[in-house]
Amino acid sequence: MTGVHLNDWVQVRLTPYGEKVLAGYHDQRRQRVGAMAHIYRPDAEGLYGMPLWDLMRIFGHALGLTTPPPFRGTS
């Protein structure tokens, strides 16, 4: 049986809406922690990598039927 663990590393490609959500998260972190705040940056292919639990924490409120998708699908 294969499982998913919350510490698994995931990579996503963000939509413009997802970039906005992530920028809001970064702003909140900077206000709380200042210059020590961890900022997620895309790799050379434009993918953001992070643990699954952090992805859920950052984007969970932005997922819904009435909101635009924060992630781009793969083709």
Secondary structure, 3 states (H helix, E strand, C coil): CCCCCCCCEEEECECHHHHHHHHHHHHHHHHHHHHHCCCCCCCCCCCEEEEHHHHHHHHHHHCCCCCCCCECCCC
